[in-house]
Structure formats: structure tokens, C-alpha cells
Amino acid sequence: MDAPKISIITPSYNQAKYLEDTILSVLGQNYPNLEYLIIDGGSTDGSVEIIKKYEKHLAYWVSEPDNGMYHAIQKGFDKSTGEIMAWINSDDMYHPKALYTVAEIFGSFPSVNWLQGLTTIYDESGRTVEAYKSRSFTKFDFYNYDYGFIQQESTFWRHSLWAKTGASLDCGLFYAGDFALWLKFFSCEKLFVTNALIGGFRMRSSNQLSLDFRKEYIEEIEKLLATVTLNKKEKHILKYYRRLLVIIRFIQAFKIFRTDWLIAKYRNRYFPHSQRIEFNQFSQQFELID
């Protein structure tokens, strides 16, 4: 298998309790063409000592004050050179062989420019305690404020897509910089999903930005959605899409018949939708499922 260079950024600030687990989940992939960068915000809790312990395996690291998580991630991406890109926060982790899975999928399917794996949750001790089938999003779900959540820890993309959409995060956002990036990606490419294990989100009992400030996160998302400008064709599709959802929800509510096939039929026919990539155990490789 070809091993395209994969660039991983870890932003961190005073996360010594979890940082080593995150680092080991990346380095423990034993992926032969890894570019791993850690951008620390000037931690004072022993994080720097942990980073130094692994610095010979890092392409770059720094510990200095920054303007928040997305500014730190941007600093890392500005120094990265990989063909495939992602970031993993300093308390989350990758599953074993995740980078090999990512490399195989991107190498096998040139049409795949960004990808999300199975949504998984770790508990505070680092045990995988929940897993959810990856949802197939269309950009019209987002435009209809039915955004759900694309799991950032399981999401990878090509550098070409990053460059095409401006090569930047919105560093003015404090919470929803990931969502702003997904909106950019959706403007020109569809999301592909796989139920392969890639990354997981660690649930913690305290000091967790994405949970402690969930209301603020949603507020930033809705401000972003309010700025989206649709062209005439997109407005027409969104109007039709909303009508279809009303019909489907009516059928579901009254259990008239199963709607799985109906949703698939109309999404495939009318809407730019996610496509699923599944592992075919008989051919020992991934295949694209319409």
C-alpha cells in the first residue's frame, strides 16, 4: 500500500493528564509517513516535559502563548506538508491502525476528498464506551439547520481541498471553528463516511470546552449558518428537500411503512449526499457503496 504523508496537529494547553495518551495514540500507529506537530499554548502543568519526552518523533513542536485552540491548529497546519490532514485534540485518541485505514481509503478512491469514520466515545479512563453508525450528511441538512455533528476526531481531508477552500480556519471563532471548516468543505465537495474505527472523543467530568460551553457552540453555529448565501439552484433544492423531509417524518410518525428505502432513493436522485465506504471482508479492501 502507498503511504501518503499524513499531517496530524495536536493543540494543547495544560492537558498533562491526558496528553501522553493522545501522543501515544498517534505515534503508536507506526505509520511510516507521519508528520506529527504539537502546538502547546504555554502550558505550566508538566505538558512540556511530556512533549520533550517524544520530541525525536515529532516534526515540530512549540510551547508559547496563542490566541486559542483554532489559532494553535492554524499555526500547525501552516507548517505542515502532508497530502492528508487532520487534528486530534490533546485529550482525544485515535484507534489502532486508523492512519492505515485513512491512507487506504484516500489511496483507493480519488473522488474522496474528505472523510469521517465511525463516531466513537471514550470515557475518562480511555475506554471505548459508545459507538454510533456514521450519519450520511448532505450540505442541505446543514442549510436546513439539521447539522447534527460531524465528529472532528474521525475526520480527515486532502491538502488539495484545504488549499481550495482558503487554507485557513476561522480563528475568530472560539467554539465552532470545526463547523466553519465543514461548511467550507461542503461548498465544493461531499462528505464520505465509513464505519471503520478512526478516532474517538474523550468524555471528561470537568473542564471540557465542547460540553461546558455547548450553548455557546450552538450559537456560533447558527450565526455561521445565517451568513450562508445560496444560489438560485440551491434555494430550489433546499425548498424541495424540506418538503421531502416533512413527508418522510409524517410517514415515520404514523408508521405507515419503512422509510429507509425512500430516503435513500430521493437522496441518491436529487441531493449531493455523503457516500459510504465499507470494508468488504471477502475482497479484503474497502469499497464505495452508493
C-alpha positions in Angstrom: 0.0 0.0 0.0 1.2 3.5 -0.8 1.8 5.6 2.3 0.9 9.2 1.6 2.2 11.7 4.1 -0.3 12.4 6.8 0.0 15.6 8.9 -1.6 15.5 12.3 -1.8 18.6 14.6 -2.4 18.4 18.3 -3.2 21.7 20.0 -2.7 21.6 23.8 -2.9 23.8 26.8 -2.5 22.4 30.4 -3.7 18.9 29.4 -0.8 16.9 31.0 -3.3 14.4 32.5 -4.4 13.2 29.0 -1.7 14.5 26.6 0.5 11.4 26.7 -2.4 9.1 25.8 -3.1 11.3 22.8 0.6 11.4 21.7 0.9 7.6 22.0 -2.3 7.1 20.0 -0.7 8.9 17.2 2.9 7.6 17.4 1.6 4.1 18.2 0.0 3.9 14.7 3.6 3.1 13.5 2.5 4.8 10.2 5.6 5.1 8.0 4.9 8.6 6.6 3.6 10.5 9.6 4.2 14.3 10.2 3.2 15.0 13.7 3.2 18.5 15.1 2.2 19.6 18.7 1.3 23.3 19.3 1.2 24.0 23.0 -0.2 27.3 24.3 2.4 27.8 27.0 1.4 25.1 29.5 2.6 25.2 33.1 1.3 21.8 34.3 4.1 19.5 33.0 2.8 19.2 29.5 6.1 20.5 28.0 8.1 17.7 29.8 5.8 15.2 28.2 6.2 16.7 24.8 10.0 16.7 25.2 9.9 13.0 26.0 8.7 12.3 22.5 10.3 15.2 20.6 12.5 13.0 18.5 9.4 11.6 16.9 7.8 15.0 16.2 8.2 17.0 13.0 7.7 20.2 15.0 6.6 21.4 18.4 6.4 24.7 20.2 5.1 26.0 23.6 4.2 29.6 23.5 1.1 31.8 24.2 -1.5 31.8 21.4 -5.0 33.1 20.7 -7.0 30.0 21.4 -7.3 26.5 20.1 -8.1 27.3 16.4 -5.2 29.7 16.3 -2.9 26.9 17.6 -4.2 24.5 15.0 -3.7 27.0 12.2 -0.1 27.5 13.3 0.4 23.8 13.0 -1.2 23.5 9.6 0.8 26.4 8.3 4.0 24.4 9.0 2.6 21.0 7.7 3.4 19.5 4.4 1.2 16.3 4.3 -1.1 15.2 1.5 -3.7 14.3 4.1 -4.5 16.4 7.1 -6.3 16.2 10.4 -6.1 17.4 14.0 -6.6 15.5 17.3 -7.1 17.4 20.5 -4.9 16.7 23.5 -7.4 14.5 25.3 -8.8 12.5 22.4 -7.3 9.5 20.7 -7.0 7.5 17.5 -7.9 3.9 17.3 -5.2 1.3 16.3 -4.3 1.3 12.6 -6.5 4.3 12.0 -3.9 6.0 9.8 -3.5 2.9 7.6 -7.3 2.9 7.1 -7.3 6.5 6.2 -4.4 6.1 3.8 -6.0 3.1 2.1 -9.3 4.8 1.6 -7.8 8.0 0.2 -5.4 5.9 -2.0 -8.2 3.7 -3.3 -10.8 6.4 -4.1 -9.5 9.6 -5.9 -13.0 11.1 -5.6 -12.8 11.1 -1.8 -11.5 14.5 -0.6 -12.8 14.4 3.0 -13.8 11.5 5.2 -15.4 10.8 8.5 -15.1 7.5 10.4 -17.3 5.8 13.0 -18.4 8.1 15.8 -16.9 6.8 19.0 -16.7 7.9 22.6 -14.0 7.2 25.2 -14.7 7.6 28.9 -12.4 9.5 31.2 -10.2 6.4 31.7 -9.7 6.0 27.9 -12.1 3.1 27.4 -14.3 3.0 24.2 -17.8 3.0 25.7 -20.0 4.1 22.8 -20.1 3.8 19.0 -22.6 5.2 16.6 -23.0 4.5 12.9 -21.7 7.4 10.8 -24.5 9.6 9.6 -24.7 10.5 5.9 -24.9 14.2 5.7 -25.9 16.4 2.8 -25.0 20.1 2.8 -28.7 20.7 2.7 -29.1 19.1 6.1 -26.7 21.9 7.3 -28.6 24.6 5.4 -31.8 23.3 7.0 -30.2 23.7 10.5 -30.2 19.9 10.8 -26.5 19.9 11.3 -26.1 17.1 13.9 -22.3 16.7 14.5 -19.5 15.6 12.2 -17.0 14.0 14.6 -13.8 16.1 14.2 -11.7 13.4 15.8 -12.6 11.0 13.0 -12.4 13.5 10.1 -9.5 13.7 7.6 -9.2 15.6 4.3 -6.8 16.1 1.4 -4.5 19.1 1.3 -5.9 20.0 -2.1 -9.3 20.6 -0.5 -7.8 22.6 2.3 -6.0 24.8 -0.3 -9.1 25.1 -2.5 -11.2 26.4 0.4 -8.7 29.0 1.6 -6.2 27.0 3.7 -7.4 28.5 6.9 -9.6 28.1 10.0 -11.8 30.9 11.3 -9.6 31.8 14.2 -12.1 34.5 15.3 -14.3 31.7 16.5 -13.8 30.3 20.0 -16.0 27.2 19.8 -17.2 26.2 16.3 -14.1 26.6 14.1 -14.6 22.9 13.1 -18.1 23.6 11.9 -17.0 26.6 9.9 -14.4 24.4 8.2 -17.1 21.8 7.3 -19.2 24.5 5.8 -16.3 25.4 3.5 -15.7 21.8 2.5 -19.4 21.3 1.8 -19.4 24.3 -0.5 -17.4 22.3 -3.1 -17.2 18.6 -2.0 -19.4 16.0 -0.5 -18.5 14.1 2.7 -17.7 10.4 2.5 -18.3 8.3 5.6 -17.1 4.9 6.8 -17.9 2.8 9.8 -14.2 2.0 10.2 -12.7 3.0 13.6 -10.6 6.1 13.2 -10.8 8.5 16.2 -12.7 8.9 19.4 -13.8 11.8 21.7 -13.0 11.6 25.4 -15.8 12.5 27.7 -14.5 14.2 30.9 -16.2 15.1 34.1 -15.0 18.7 34.1 -13.2 21.5 32.1 -14.4 20.3 28.7 -14.9 23.1 26.3 -17.2 21.4 23.9 -19.6 20.3 26.7 -19.3 23.1 29.2 -20.0 25.7 26.5 -22.4 23.7 24.3 -24.9 26.6 24.2 -22.2 29.0 23.0 -21.1 26.4 20.4 -24.6 26.2 19.0 -24.9 30.0 19.0 -21.7 30.2 16.9 -23.0 27.5 14.5 -26.3 29.3 13.9 -24.5 32.6 13.3 -22.4 30.9 10.7 -25.5 29.3 9.0 -27.2 32.7 8.9 -24.3 34.0 6.7 -24.6 31.3 4.1 -25.7 32.6 0.7 -27.4 30.1 -1.6 -27.7 30.4 -5.4 -31.0 30.0 -7.2 -30.5 26.3 -7.8 -29.6 25.6 -4.2 -32.6 27.5 -2.9 -34.8 25.4 -5.2 -33.2 22.2 -4.0 -33.5 23.2 -0.3 -37.2 24.0 -0.7 -37.8 20.6 -2.3 -35.7 18.9 0.4 -37.7 20.5 3.2 -40.9 19.2 1.6 -39.5 15.7 1.3 -38.5 15.7 5.0 -42.0 16.7 6.0 -43.4 13.8 4.1 -40.9 11.3 5.5 -41.4 12.5 9.1 -45.2 12.1 8.6 -44.7 8.5 7.4 -42.3 7.7 10.2 -44.7 9.2 12.9 -47.6 7.1 11.8 -45.5 4.0 10.9 -47.2 3.8 7.5 -44.2 1.9 6.1 -40.4 1.8 6.4 -38.8 4.9 5.1 -35.2 3.8 4.7 -35.5 3.0 1.1 -37.5 6.2 0.4 -34.8 8.4 2.0 -32.1 6.6 0.0 -34.0 6.8 -3.2 -34.6 10.5 -3.1 -31.2 11.4 -1.6 -29.4 9.5 -4.3 -31.5 11.0 -7.1 -31.8 14.6 -6.1 -29.3 15.7 -3.4 -25.5 15.8 -3.2 -25.1 13.3 -0.4 -22.5 11.5 1.5 -21.4 8.2 0.2 -20.5 5.2 2.4 -17.2 3.3 2.2 -17.4 -0.1 3.7 -14.8 -2.9 4.2 -15.5 -5.9 2.1 -14.3 -8.8 4.1 -14.3 -11.1 1.1 -12.0 -8.9 -1.1 -10.1 -7.6 2.0 -10.4 -4.0 0.9 -12.7 -1.0 1.1 -15.4 -0.4 -1.5 -17.6 2.5 -2.3 -21.3 2.0 -1.6 -23.9 4.1 -3.4 
